[in-house]
Amino acid sequence: MKLLNIALKEVKITFRDRMALLILLAMPFILMTIMGMALG
């Protein structure tokens, strides 16, 4: 139960920090685009 509380706290902090959220969501798409252009 303690682990769940820690995880929820971290998720709340991440969603409060807009820049971290943007990086978290945008980086996979950027990497897929770069890899697709390089290998495709």
PDB file of N, CA, C and O in Angstrom:
ATOM      1  N   MET A   1       0.832  -1.202   0.000  1.00  0.00           N
ATOM      2  CA  MET A   1       0.000   0.000   0.000  1.00  0.00           C
ATOM      3  C   MET A   1       0.869   1.255   0.000  1.00  0.00           C
ATOM      4  O   MET A   1       0.522   2.266  -0.611  1.00  0.00           O
ATOM      5  N   LYS A   2       1.997   1.173   0.692  1.00  0.00           N
ATOM      6  CA  LYS A   2       2.901   2.310   0.736  1.00  0.00           C
ATOM      7  C   LYS A   2       3.438   2.641  -0.658  1.00  0.00           C
ATOM      8  O   LYS A   2       3.568   3.807  -1.031  1.00  0.00           O
ATOM      9  N   LEU A   3       3.746   1.584  -1.416  1.00  0.00           N
ATOM     10  CA  LEU A   3       4.269   1.762  -2.769  1.00  0.00           C
ATOM     11  C   LEU A   3       3.239   2.455  -3.659  1.00  0.00           C
ATOM     12  O   LEU A   3       3.595   3.311  -4.468  1.00  0.00           O
ATOM     13  N   LEU A   4       1.979   2.094  -3.515  1.00  0.00           N
ATOM     14  CA  LEU A   4       0.911   2.717  -4.297  1.00  0.00           C
ATOM     15  C   LEU A   4       0.794   4.203  -3.972  1.00  0.00           C
ATOM     16  O   LEU A   4       0.614   5.024  -4.871  1.00  0.00           O
ATOM     17  N   ASN A   5       0.896   4.547  -2.699  1.00  0.00           N
ATOM     18  CA  ASN A   5       0.827   5.955  -2.301  1.00  0.00           C
ATOM     19  C   ASN A   5       1.980   6.757  -2.886  1.00  0.00           C
ATOM     20  O   ASN A   5       1.791   7.888  -3.334  1.00  0.00           O
ATOM     21  N   ILE A   6       3.167   6.176  -2.883  1.00  0.00           N
ATOM     22  CA  ILE A   6       4.329   6.858  -3.454  1.00  0.00           C
ATOM     23  C   ILE A   6       4.142   7.049  -4.958  1.00  0.00           C
ATOM     24  O   ILE A   6       4.438   8.119  -5.489  1.00  0.00           O
ATOM     25  N   ALA A   7       3.655   6.022  -5.639  1.00  0.00           N
ATOM     26  CA  ALA A   7       3.431   6.107  -7.082  1.00  0.00           C
ATOM     27  C   ALA A   7       2.387   7.171  -7.414  1.00  0.00           C
ATOM     28  O   ALA A   7       2.569   7.934  -8.363  1.00  0.00           O
ATOM     29  N   LEU A   8       1.311   7.231  -6.658  1.00  0.00           N
ATOM     30  CA  LEU A   8       0.276   8.247  -6.898  1.00  0.00           C
ATOM     31  C   LEU A   8       0.818   9.652  -6.686  1.00  0.00           C
ATOM     32  O   LEU A   8       0.490  10.569  -7.438  1.00  0.00           O
ATOM     33  N   LYS A   9       1.638   9.820  -5.673  1.00  0.00           N
ATOM     34  CA  LYS A   9       2.250  11.128  -5.410  1.00  0.00           C
ATOM     35  C   LYS A   9       3.131  11.552  -6.580  1.00  0.00           C
ATOM     36  O   LYS A   9       3.100  12.711  -6.993  1.00  0.00           O
ATOM     37  N   GLU A  10       3.912  10.625  -7.111  1.00  0.00           N
ATOM     38  CA  GLU A  10       4.785  10.927  -8.246  1.00  0.00           C
ATOM     39  C   GLU A  10       3.971  11.285  -9.487  1.00  0.00           C
ATOM     40  O   GLU A  10       4.337  12.199 -10.226  1.00  0.00           O
ATOM     41  N   VAL A  11       2.881  10.578  -9.716  1.00  0.00           N
ATOM     42  CA  VAL A  11       2.023  10.877 -10.866  1.00  0.00           C
ATOM     43  C   VAL A  11       1.413  12.268 -10.728  1.00  0.00           C
ATOM     44  O   VAL A  11       1.361  13.019 -11.701  1.00  0.00           O
ATOM     45  N   LYS A  12       0.958  12.611  -9.542  1.00  0.00           N
ATOM     46  CA  LYS A  12       0.386  13.942  -9.315  1.00  0.00           C
ATOM     47  C   LYS A  12       1.413  15.035  -9.555  1.00  0.00           C
ATOM     48  O   LYS A  12       1.096  16.062 -10.156  1.00  0.00           O
ATOM     49  N   ILE A  13       2.634  14.829  -9.095  1.00  0.00           N
ATOM     50  CA  ILE A  13       3.696  15.818  -9.298  1.00  0.00           C
ATOM     51  C   ILE A  13       3.999  15.972 -10.784  1.00  0.00           C
ATOM     52  O   ILE A  13       4.177  17.088 -11.273  1.00  0.00           O
ATOM     53  N   THR A  14       4.056  14.856 -11.500  1.00  0.00           N
ATOM     54  CA  THR A  14       4.354  14.899 -12.930  1.00  0.00           C
ATOM     55  C   THR A  14       3.259  15.634 -13.692  1.00  0.00           C
ATOM     56  O   THR A  14       3.560  16.420 -14.590  1.00  0.00           O
ATOM     57  N   PHE A  15       2.005  15.398 -13.355  1.00  0.00           N
ATOM     58  CA  PHE A  15       0.922  16.077 -14.053  1.00  0.00           C
ATOM     59  C   PHE A  15       0.841  17.558 -13.700  1.00  0.00           C
ATOM     60  O   PHE A  15       0.288  18.343 -14.471  1.00  0.00           O
ATOM     61  N   ARG A  16       1.379  17.952 -12.554  1.00  0.00           N
ATOM     62  CA  ARG A  16       1.426  19.363 -12.191  1.00  0.00           C
ATOM     63  C   ARG A  16       2.508  20.104 -12.969  1.00  0.00           C
ATOM     64  O   ARG A  16       2.358  21.285 -13.282  1.00  0.00           O
ATOM     65  N   ASP A  17       3.603  19.401 -13.282  1.00  0.00           N
ATOM     66  CA  ASP A  17       4.731  20.001 -13.991  1.00  0.00           C
ATOM     67  C   ASP A  17       4.488  19.875 -15.497  1.00  0.00           C
ATOM     68  O   ASP A  17       4.664  18.800 -16.070  1.00  0.00           O
ATOM     69  N   ARG A  18       4.090  20.963 -16.127  1.00  0.00           N
ATOM     70  CA  ARG A  18       3.696  20.939 -17.543  1.00  0.00           C
ATOM     71  C   ARG A  18       4.850  20.555 -18.463  1.00  0.00           C
ATOM     72  O   ARG A  18       4.648  19.817 -19.427  1.00  0.00           O
ATOM     73  N   MET A  19       6.061  21.047 -18.179  1.00  0.00           N
ATOM     74  CA  MET A  19       7.199  20.752 -19.047  1.00  0.00           C
ATOM     75  C   MET A  19       7.547  19.264 -18.994  1.00  0.00           C
ATOM     76  O   MET A  19       7.837  18.659 -20.027  1.00  0.00           O
ATOM     77  N   ALA A  20       7.520  18.682 -17.819  1.00  0.00           N
ATOM     78  CA  ALA A  20       7.812  17.250 -17.686  1.00  0.00           C
ATOM     79  C   ALA A  20       6.755  16.431 -18.419  1.00  0.00           C
ATOM     80  O   ALA A  20       7.080  15.429 -19.057  1.00  0.00           O
ATOM     81  N   LEU A  21       5.510  16.842 -18.333  1.00  0.00           N
ATOM     82  CA  LEU A  21       4.429  16.134 -19.018  1.00  0.00           C
ATOM     83  C   LEU A  21       4.604  16.224 -20.532  1.00  0.00           C
ATOM     84  O   LEU A  21       4.397  15.242 -21.245  1.00  0.00           O
ATOM     85  N   LEU A  22       4.984  17.394 -21.016  1.00  0.00           N
ATOM     86  CA  LEU A  22       5.210  17.573 -22.452  1.00  0.00           C
ATOM     87  C   LEU A  22       6.342  16.674 -22.937  1.00  0.00           C
ATOM     88  O   LEU A  22       6.218  16.020 -23.972  1.00  0.00           O
ATOM     89  N   ILE A  23       7.431  16.642 -22.200  1.00  0.00           N
ATOM     90  CA  ILE A  23       8.562  15.794 -22.582  1.00  0.00           C
ATOM     91  C   ILE A  23       8.163  14.325 -22.538  1.00  0.00           C
ATOM     92  O   ILE A  23       8.514  13.552 -23.429  1.00  0.00           O
ATOM     93  N   LEU A  24       7.433  13.950 -21.508  1.00  0.00           N
ATOM     94  CA  LEU A  24       7.010  12.562 -21.342  1.00  0.00           C
ATOM     95  C   LEU A  24       6.148  12.093 -22.511  1.00  0.00           C
ATOM     96  O   LEU A  24       6.266  10.947 -22.944  1.00  0.00           O
ATOM     97  N   LEU A  25       5.290  12.958 -23.020  1.00  0.00           N
ATOM     98  CA  LEU A  25       4.390  12.580 -24.106  1.00  0.00           C
ATOM     99  C   LEU A  25       4.996  12.789 -25.488  1.00  0.00           C
ATOM    100  O   LEU A  25       4.692  12.032 -26.410  1.00  0.00           O
ATOM    101  N   ALA A  26       5.844  13.797 -25.651  1.00  0.00           N
ATOM    102  CA  ALA A  26       6.364  14.142 -26.973  1.00  0.00           C
ATOM    103  C   ALA A  26       7.580  13.315 -27.380  1.00  0.00           C
ATOM    104  O   ALA A  26       7.752  13.025 -28.563  1.00  0.00           O
ATOM    105  N   MET A  27       8.412  12.936 -26.441  1.00  0.00           N
ATOM    106  CA  MET A  27       9.660  12.250 -26.786  1.00  0.00           C
ATOM    107  C   MET A  27       9.455  10.942 -27.559  1.00  0.00           C
ATOM    108  O   MET A  27      10.185  10.708 -28.523  1.00  0.00           O
ATOM    109  N   PRO A  28       8.507  10.083 -27.192  1.00  0.00           N
ATOM    110  CA  PRO A  28       8.327   8.866 -27.999  1.00  0.00           C
ATOM    111  C   PRO A  28       7.976   9.159 -29.461  1.00  0.00           C
ATOM    112  O   PRO A  28       8.451   8.466 -30.360  1.00  0.00           O
ATOM    113  N   PHE A  29       7.153  10.178 -29.702  1.00  0.00           N
ATOM    114  CA  PHE A  29       6.788  10.526 -31.070  1.00  0.00           C
ATOM    115  C   PHE A  29       7.976  11.097 -31.829  1.00  0.00           C
ATOM    116  O   PHE A  29       8.159  10.801 -33.010  1.00  0.00           O
ATOM    117  N   ILE A  30       8.778  11.909 -31.166  1.00  0.00           N
ATOM    118  CA  ILE A  30       9.968  12.473 -31.800  1.00  0.00           C
ATOM    119  C   ILE A  30      10.948  11.359 -32.156  1.00  0.00           C
ATOM    120  O   ILE A  30      11.500  11.338 -33.257  1.00  0.00           O
ATOM    121  N   LEU A  31      11.162  10.439 -31.225  1.00  0.00           N
ATOM    122  CA  LEU A  31      12.083   9.333 -31.487  1.00  0.00           C
ATOM    123  C   LEU A  31      11.578   8.430 -32.608  1.00  0.00           C
ATOM    124  O   LEU A  31      12.368   7.979 -33.437  1.00  0.00           O
ATOM    125  N   MET A  32      10.275   8.159 -32.645  1.00  0.00           N
ATOM    126  CA  MET A  32       9.717   7.336 -33.724  1.00  0.00           C
ATOM    127  C   MET A  32       9.902   8.016 -35.079  1.00  0.00           C
ATOM    128  O   MET A  32      10.214   7.355 -36.070  1.00  0.00           O
ATOM    129  N   THR A  33       9.713   9.325 -35.121  1.00  0.00           N
ATOM    130  CA  THR A  33       9.883  10.068 -36.366  1.00  0.00           C
ATOM    131  C   THR A  33      11.328  10.010 -36.837  1.00  0.00           C
ATOM    132  O   THR A  33      11.589   9.753 -38.012  1.00  0.00           O
ATOM    133  N   ILE A  34      12.259  10.246 -35.934  1.00  0.00           N
ATOM    134  CA  ILE A  34      13.677  10.216 -36.292  1.00  0.00           C
ATOM    135  C   ILE A  34      14.090   8.820 -36.752  1.00  0.00           C
ATOM    136  O   ILE A  34      14.771   8.675 -37.768  1.00  0.00           O
ATOM    137  N   MET A  35      13.682   7.803 -36.013  1.00  0.00           N
ATOM    138  CA  MET A  35      14.047   6.433 -36.383  1.00  0.00           C
ATOM    139  C   MET A  35      13.389   6.027 -37.707  1.00  0.00           C
ATOM    140  O   MET A  35      13.998   5.325 -38.514  1.00  0.00           O
ATOM    141  N   GLY A  36      12.165   6.461 -37.925  1.00  0.00           N
ATOM    142  CA  GLY A  36      11.480   6.157 -39.179  1.00  0.00           C
ATOM    143  C   GLY A  36      12.165   6.788 -40.374  1.00  0.00           C
ATOM    144  O   GLY A  36      12.273   6.171 -41.434  1.00  0.00           O
ATOM    145  N   MET A  37      12.630   8.022 -40.205  1.00  0.00           N
ATOM    146  CA  MET A  37      13.340   8.693 -41.297  1.00  0.00           C
ATOM    147  C   MET A  37      14.709   8.058 -41.535  1.00  0.00           C
ATOM    148  O   MET A  37      15.155   7.941 -42.676  1.00  0.00           O
ATOM    149  N   ALA A  38      15.368   7.652 -40.461  1.00  0.00           N
ATOM    150  CA  ALA A  38      16.710   7.080 -40.589  1.00  0.00           C
ATOM    151  C   ALA A  38      16.678   5.676 -41.196  1.00  0.00           C
ATOM    152  O   ALA A  38      17.550   5.322 -41.989  1.00  0.00           O
ATOM    153  N   LEU A  39      15.691   4.893 -40.831  1.00  0.00           N
ATOM    154  CA  LEU A  39      15.653   3.498 -41.270  1.00  0.00           C
ATOM    155  C   LEU A  39      14.697   3.240 -42.431  1.00  0.00           C
ATOM    156  O   LEU A  39      14.756   2.186 -43.065  1.00  0.00           O
ATOM    157  N   GLY A  40      13.831   4.187 -42.704  1.00  0.00           N
ATOM    158  CA  GLY A  40      12.812   3.955 -43.724  1.00  0.00           C
ATOM    159  C   GLY A  40      13.109   4.528 -45.015  1.00  0.00           C
ATOM    160  O   GLY A  40      12.318   4.393 -45.948  1.00  0.00           O
TER     161      GLY A  40
END
